[in-house]
C-alpha cells in the first residue's frame, strides 16, 4: 500500500503507543515526537481531513509525575497513575494544538460503548459533532474506572483494538498504528534476524492471526503484534484500511 493510495483518505484515526511517546530510559515524555505528531495532524486538518487521535501514555506520565521507579503491577495503582497522568497528558496536547491554532477534545471510552446501543449512539454523535466543529478528538480508555473486561481479550491491547473500534464507530477509511516497529513481520525482528516484513496484507487470515506475538518489545508499552492483528481485523471488517508504521520514521 503506497502513499499515493493513502493520500485521498478523508477520515483518519491515528493511534500512538506509549513506547512511541515516552523515553524508556527515563520514563519522561518525548516532546519532540509529540510536537511532530500534533503538527502533522494539524496539517491534515488543513487539508480538510477529519482526524481522531487515540493516544496511550497516561499511565506512563502518571508514573513519572508520582516519582515511581517502575510501571506498577497492581490495577489500582495503575488506575491511580492514569488519574494523575491523563490530565497532565491532555494539558500538554491542548497546548501543542493551540500552537497550531487547533482545538483538541478529550474523549475517554470504556468497553460498554460498544456493548450498549445507547452509549454507542452517544459516542458516535459526540465524535460527529466534534469533527464537524473542526476539533481533534483525543481518545483513551478510561483507565481510572475500567479494567476492560472484554469477552475476547483481557484489555484493548495498548489501545490498538480501541483505535480500531473508534475507526468503526466514526466510519474511518484509514487507521494508522504508530508503533516502535516498522510494520508486520513473520516474527519478532528484535529477536529473530531472519524475520521478514510483510509489506501488504490483502486479507486477515487465521494463519496470519496465529503469527501474532502477545508481548510488546518495549518496557512501557503493552500491545504486541497480536493486538495489532486483532485491530486490523476489526478495522478491515468495518471498511477501513490499516497501516502499521514506525513512529520514528513518520
The 8 nearest C-alpha neighbors of each residue, nearest first, counted from 0:
[[1, 199, 4, 2, 198, 5, 242, 3],
 [0, 2, 3, 4, 5, 6, 199, 198],
 [1, 3, 5, 4, 6, 0, 7, 8],
 [2, 4, 6, 1, 5, 7, 0, 8],
 [5, 3, 2, 1, 6, 0, 7, 8],
 [4, 6, 2, 3, 7, 8, 1, 0],
 [5, 7, 3, 8, 4, 2, 9, 1],
 [8, 6, 5, 9, 4, 3, 48, 2],
 [7, 9, 6, 5, 10, 172, 173, 11],
 [10, 8, 48, 49, 7, 11, 172, 47],
 [11, 9, 49, 171, 172, 48, 50, 8],
 [10, 12, 50, 173, 171, 174, 49, 172],
 [11, 13, 51, 174, 50, 52, 166, 175],
 [14, 12, 175, 52, 174, 53, 176, 51],
 [13, 15, 53, 176, 52, 54, 177, 175],
 [16, 14, 177, 54, 176, 55, 178, 53],
 [17, 15, 55, 19, 18, 178, 54, 14],
 [16, 18, 56, 20, 220, 55, 19, 21],
 [17, 19, 220, 16, 20, 219, 21, 217],
 [20, 18, 17, 16, 21, 178, 179, 246],
 [21, 19, 17, 29, 18, 28, 32, 16],
 [20, 22, 28, 29, 27, 18, 26, 23],
 [21, 23, 26, 27, 24, 25, 29, 28],
 [22, 24, 26, 25, 21, 219, 218, 18],
 [23, 25, 22, 26, 27, 21, 218, 219],
 [26, 24, 27, 23, 22, 21, 63, 28],
 [27, 25, 22, 23, 21, 63, 24, 28],
 [28, 26, 25, 22, 21, 63, 29, 60],
 [27, 29, 21, 30, 20, 22, 26, 60],
 [28, 30, 21, 20, 31, 32, 22, 33],
 [31, 29, 33, 32, 28, 34, 20, 35],
 [32, 30, 34, 33, 29, 35, 36, 28],
 [33, 31, 35, 30, 34, 29, 36, 20],
 [32, 34, 30, 36, 31, 35, 37, 29],
 [33, 35, 37, 31, 36, 32, 30, 38],
 [34, 36, 38, 32, 33, 37, 39, 31],
 [37, 35, 33, 39, 38, 34, 32, 40],
 [36, 38, 40, 34, 39, 35, 41, 33],
 [37, 39, 35, 41, 36, 40, 34, 42],
 [40, 38, 42, 36, 37, 41, 35, 43],
 [39, 41, 43, 37, 42, 38, 44, 36],
 [42, 40, 44, 38, 43, 39, 37, 45],
 [41, 43, 45, 39, 44, 40, 38, 46],
 [44, 42, 46, 40, 45, 41, 48, 39],
 [43, 45, 41, 48, 47, 46, 42, 49],
 [44, 46, 42, 47, 43, 41, 48, 40],
 [45, 47, 43, 44, 48, 42, 41, 49],
 [48, 46, 44, 45, 49, 43, 9, 42],
 [47, 49, 9, 44, 46, 43, 10, 50],
 [48, 50, 10, 11, 9, 130, 44, 47],
 [51, 49, 11, 12, 10, 135, 48, 52],
 [50, 52, 12, 136, 135, 13, 137, 11],
 [53, 51, 137, 13, 14, 12, 54, 138],
 [54, 52, 14, 138, 137, 139, 162, 13],
 [55, 53, 15, 139, 14, 52, 138, 16],
 [54, 56, 16, 17, 57, 15, 139, 158],
 [55, 57, 17, 59, 58, 60, 54, 20],
 [58, 56, 84, 85, 81, 60, 59, 55],
 [57, 59, 81, 61, 80, 60, 56, 84],
 [60, 58, 62, 56, 61, 57, 63, 26],
 [59, 61, 84, 57, 63, 58, 62, 56],
 [84, 60, 62, 80, 58, 64, 83, 59],
 [63, 61, 59, 67, 65, 60, 64, 80],
 [62, 64, 66, 60, 61, 65, 26, 67],
 [65, 63, 61, 66, 62, 60, 84, 83],
 [66, 64, 62, 63, 67, 61, 80, 83],
 [67, 65, 63, 64, 62, 68, 61, 69],
 [68, 66, 62, 65, 69, 63, 70, 64],
 [67, 69, 66, 70, 62, 63, 71, 26],
 [70, 68, 67, 71, 62, 26, 63, 66],
 [69, 71, 62, 72, 59, 68, 219, 67],
 [72, 70, 77, 73, 69, 76, 74, 62],
 [71, 73, 74, 70, 77, 76, 75, 69],
 [74, 72, 76, 75, 71, 77, 78, 70],
 [75, 73, 77, 76, 78, 72, 146, 71],
 [74, 76, 78, 77, 73, 79, 143, 80],
 [75, 77, 79, 78, 73, 74, 71, 80],
 [78, 76, 80, 74, 79, 75, 71, 81],
 [77, 79, 143, 81, 75, 76, 80, 142],
 [78, 80, 76, 82, 81, 77, 75, 83],
 [81, 79, 61, 77, 58, 83, 78, 82],
 [80, 82, 58, 84, 78, 57, 79, 83],
 [83, 81, 79, 80, 84, 85, 143, 78],
 [84, 82, 61, 80, 81, 85, 86, 79],
 [61, 83, 85, 57, 60, 81, 87, 86],
 [86, 84, 57, 88, 87, 81, 82, 83],
 [85, 87, 89, 88, 84, 83, 90, 82],
 [86, 88, 90, 84, 89, 85, 91, 83],
 [89, 87, 85, 91, 90, 86, 84, 57],
 [88, 90, 92, 86, 91, 87, 85, 93],
 [89, 91, 93, 87, 88, 92, 86, 94],
 [92, 90, 88, 94, 89, 93, 95, 87],
 [91, 93, 89, 95, 90, 94, 96, 88],
 [94, 92, 90, 96, 91, 95, 103, 89],
 [93, 95, 97, 91, 92, 96, 90, 98],
 [94, 96, 92, 98, 97, 93, 91, 34],
 [97, 95, 101, 93, 98, 99, 94, 102],
 [96, 98, 100, 94, 101, 99, 95, 93],
 [99, 97, 95, 96, 100, 94, 101, 93],
 [100, 98, 97, 96, 101, 41, 95, 38],
 [101, 99, 97, 98, 96, 102, 41, 95],
 [102, 100, 96, 97, 99, 103, 41, 134],
 [101, 103, 134, 96, 97, 135, 104, 100],
 [102, 104, 135, 134, 136, 93, 96, 137],
 [105, 103, 136, 137, 135, 106, 134, 102],
 [104, 106, 137, 136, 138, 107, 103, 89],
 [107, 105, 138, 137, 136, 108, 104, 139],
 [108, 106, 141, 139, 140, 138, 105, 109],
 [109, 107, 140, 141, 139, 106, 112, 110],
 [110, 108, 111, 140, 141, 112, 145, 147],
 [109, 111, 112, 113, 147, 149, 114, 108],
 [110, 112, 114, 113, 109, 115, 118, 119],
 [113, 111, 119, 118, 110, 115, 114, 109],
 [112, 114, 111, 119, 115, 110, 116, 118],
 [115, 113, 111, 112, 116, 110, 119, 118],
 [116, 114, 118, 117, 111, 113, 112, 119],
 [117, 115, 119, 118, 120, 114, 113, 112],
 [118, 116, 120, 119, 115, 121, 112, 122],
 [119, 117, 121, 112, 120, 115, 116, 122],
 [118, 120, 112, 122, 116, 121, 117, 113],
 [119, 121, 123, 117, 118, 122, 116, 124],
 [122, 120, 118, 124, 119, 123, 125, 117],
 [121, 123, 119, 125, 124, 120, 118, 126],
 [124, 122, 120, 126, 125, 121, 168, 127],
 [123, 125, 121, 127, 122, 126, 120, 128],
 [126, 124, 122, 128, 127, 123, 121, 129],
 [125, 127, 123, 129, 128, 124, 130, 122],
 [128, 126, 124, 130, 125, 129, 131, 123],
 [127, 129, 131, 125, 130, 126, 124, 132],
 [130, 128, 132, 134, 126, 131, 127, 125],
 [129, 131, 133, 127, 132, 134, 128, 126],
 [132, 130, 128, 133, 129, 127, 134, 49],
 [133, 131, 129, 130, 134, 128, 127, 135],
 [132, 134, 130, 131, 129, 135, 102, 44],
 [133, 135, 129, 102, 130, 132, 103, 136],
 [134, 136, 103, 51, 50, 104, 102, 137],
 [137, 135, 104, 51, 103, 105, 138, 52],
 [138, 136, 52, 105, 53, 104, 106, 51],
 [139, 137, 53, 106, 107, 54, 52, 136],
 [140, 138, 107, 54, 53, 141, 108, 55],
 [139, 141, 108, 107, 142, 109, 138, 158],
 [140, 142, 107, 108, 143, 109, 145, 144],
 [141, 143, 145, 140, 144, 78, 81, 146],
 [142, 144, 78, 141, 82, 145, 81, 79],
 [145, 143, 142, 141, 146, 78, 109, 147],
 [146, 144, 142, 147, 141, 143, 109, 140],
 [145, 147, 148, 142, 144, 154, 74, 153],
 [148, 146, 154, 145, 149, 110, 153, 155],
 [147, 149, 146, 153, 150, 154, 110, 152],
 [148, 150, 152, 147, 151, 153, 154, 110],
 [149, 151, 152, 148, 153, 147, 154, 110],
 [152, 150, 149, 153, 148, 154, 155, 229],
 [153, 151, 149, 154, 150, 155, 148, 156],
 [154, 152, 148, 149, 147, 151, 155, 150],
 [153, 155, 147, 156, 152, 149, 148, 146],
 [154, 156, 160, 158, 161, 157, 159, 147],
 [157, 155, 222, 158, 154, 226, 159, 160],
 [156, 158, 222, 221, 159, 155, 220, 16],
 [159, 157, 161, 156, 155, 160, 162, 55],
 [160, 158, 162, 156, 161, 157, 227, 230],
 [159, 161, 230, 163, 155, 162, 158, 156],
 [160, 162, 158, 164, 163, 159, 155, 165],
 [161, 163, 165, 159, 160, 164, 158, 53],
 [164, 162, 166, 234, 160, 230, 165, 161],
 [163, 165, 161, 167, 166, 162, 168, 160],
 [164, 166, 168, 162, 167, 163, 161, 169],
 [167, 165, 171, 163, 164, 168, 169, 170],
 [166, 168, 164, 170, 165, 237, 169, 163],
 [169, 167, 165, 166, 170, 123, 164, 119],
 [168, 170, 166, 171, 167, 165, 123, 126],
 [169, 171, 167, 168, 166, 172, 237, 10],
 [172, 170, 10, 166, 169, 173, 11, 239],
 [171, 173, 239, 10, 240, 8, 11, 170],
 [172, 174, 240, 11, 239, 171, 241, 12],
 [175, 173, 241, 12, 11, 13, 240, 242],
 [174, 176, 13, 242, 241, 243, 14, 177],
 [177, 175, 243, 14, 13, 242, 178, 244],
 [178, 176, 15, 246, 244, 245, 14, 243],
 [177, 179, 245, 180, 246, 16, 19, 244],
 [180, 178, 245, 19, 246, 18, 181, 177],
 [179, 181, 245, 178, 182, 244, 246, 243],
 [182, 180, 245, 244, 179, 243, 183, 178],
 [183, 181, 243, 244, 180, 184, 196, 245],
 [182, 184, 197, 196, 185, 243, 181, 198],
 [185, 183, 196, 186, 195, 197, 194, 182],
 [184, 186, 194, 195, 196, 210, 183, 197],
 [187, 185, 194, 184, 188, 191, 210, 195],
 [186, 188, 189, 190, 191, 194, 184, 185],
 [189, 187, 191, 194, 190, 192, 186, 184],
 [190, 188, 187, 191, 192, 216, 194, 186],
 [191, 189, 188, 187, 192, 186, 194, 193],
 [190, 192, 188, 193, 194, 187, 189, 186],
 [193, 191, 194, 188, 190, 189, 195, 187],
 [192, 194, 191, 195, 188, 186, 185, 190],
 [195, 193, 186, 188, 185, 192, 191, 184],
 [196, 194, 184, 185, 193, 197, 186, 188],
 [195, 197, 184, 183, 198, 185, 182, 194],
 [196, 198, 183, 184, 199, 195, 185, 200],
 [199, 197, 196, 200, 183, 182, 0, 184],
 [200, 198, 197, 0, 201, 183, 196, 202],
 [199, 201, 202, 198, 203, 197, 0, 183],
 [200, 202, 199, 203, 204, 0, 235, 240],
 [203, 201, 200, 204, 235, 232, 207, 199],
 [202, 204, 232, 207, 205, 200, 201, 208],
 [203, 205, 207, 206, 202, 208, 209, 232],
 [206, 204, 208, 207, 209, 203, 210, 202],
 [207, 205, 209, 204, 208, 210, 203, 211],
 [206, 208, 204, 210, 209, 205, 203, 211],
 [207, 209, 205, 210, 206, 211, 228, 204],
 [208, 210, 206, 207, 211, 205, 225, 212],
 [211, 209, 207, 208, 212, 185, 206, 186],
 [212, 210, 225, 224, 209, 208, 213, 228],
 [211, 213, 224, 225, 214, 223, 210, 187],
 [212, 214, 223, 225, 224, 211, 215, 226],
 [215, 213, 223, 212, 216, 222, 221, 224],
 [214, 216, 223, 217, 222, 221, 220, 213],
 [215, 217, 214, 218, 223, 220, 189, 179],
 [218, 216, 220, 219, 215, 18, 23, 221],
 [217, 219, 220, 23, 216, 215, 18, 221],
 [218, 220, 217, 18, 17, 23, 221, 59],
 [221, 219, 17, 18, 217, 218, 222, 215],
 [220, 222, 157, 215, 156, 223, 219, 214],
 [223, 221, 157, 156, 215, 226, 220, 214],
 [224, 222, 215, 214, 213, 225, 226, 212],
 [223, 225, 211, 227, 212, 226, 228, 213],
 [226, 224, 211, 212, 228, 213, 227, 223],
 [227, 225, 229, 156, 224, 228, 223, 222],
 [228, 226, 224, 230, 229, 225, 159, 231],
 [227, 229, 231, 225, 230, 226, 224, 208],
 [230, 228, 226, 232, 227, 231, 225, 233],
 [231, 229, 160, 227, 233, 163, 228, 232],
 [232, 230, 228, 234, 229, 233, 235, 227],
 [231, 233, 229, 235, 230, 234, 236, 203],
 [232, 234, 230, 236, 231, 235, 163, 229],
 [235, 233, 163, 231, 239, 237, 236, 232],
 [234, 236, 239, 238, 237, 232, 233, 231],
 [235, 237, 233, 234, 238, 232, 239, 231],
 [236, 238, 235, 234, 167, 239, 233, 170],
 [239, 237, 235, 236, 234, 172, 240, 170],
 [240, 238, 172, 235, 173, 234, 237, 171],
 [239, 241, 173, 235, 172, 174, 238, 234],
 [242, 240, 174, 173, 175, 231, 239, 243],
 [241, 243, 175, 176, 244, 174, 240, 173],
 [244, 242, 176, 182, 175, 177, 241, 181],
 [245, 243, 177, 181, 182, 178, 246, 176],
 [244, 246, 181, 180, 178, 179, 247, 248],
 [245, 247, 177, 248, 249, 178, 19, 244],
 [248, 246, 245, 249, 179, 19, 32, 178],
 [247, 249, 246, 245, 244, 181, 177, 179],
 [248, 246, 247, 245, 244, 177, 36, 35]]
